[in-house]
């Protein structure tokens, strides 16, 4: 594993957002959902494709707060443009557990 400088880490803009819509993404190569996440007034609402179908249903994702990288360039995924990366951790079986705040905080709050 290589190390990074504090300045490099500061370039990654990690924010808290609330999922306001989640739907199936049948056109994706790997099972995924299309998410709409509210990152607050400064960032706004962003779209993301997330491969989290193993552990989460679309209905349980609504109103869930997540941590996302909001300063990646948009990425074309099939017919969908993903505007942010929702963070999570891979388990041994390959499923992804979302990285989430353990208490409710305002959308747009920055990781510090």
VENHUWO-V798927 format. One record per run of one state. SS is the DSSP state (h for helix, s for strand, l for the rest). FROM is the first residue (numbers start at 1). LEN is the number of residues. If there is no record, write none. Layout:
ss->SS from->FROM len->LEN
ss->SS from->FROM len->LEN
//
This chain:
ss->l from->1 len->5
ss->h from->6 len->5
ss->l from->11 len->3
ss->s from->14 len->11
ss->l from->25 len->8
ss->s from->33 len->6
ss->l from->39 len->1
ss->h from->40 len->4
ss->l from->44 len->1
ss->s from->45 len->6
ss->l from->51 len->7
ss->h from->58 len->4
ss->l from->62 len->3
ss->s from->65 len->5
ss->l from->70 len->5
ss->s from->75 len->3
ss->l from->78 len->2
ss->s from->80 len->3
ss->l from->83 len->2
ss->s from->85 len->2
ss->l from->87 len->1
ss->s from->88 len->3
ss->l from->91 len->5
ss->s from->96 len->3
ss->l from->99 len->11
ss->s from->110 len->1
ss->l from->111 len->2
//
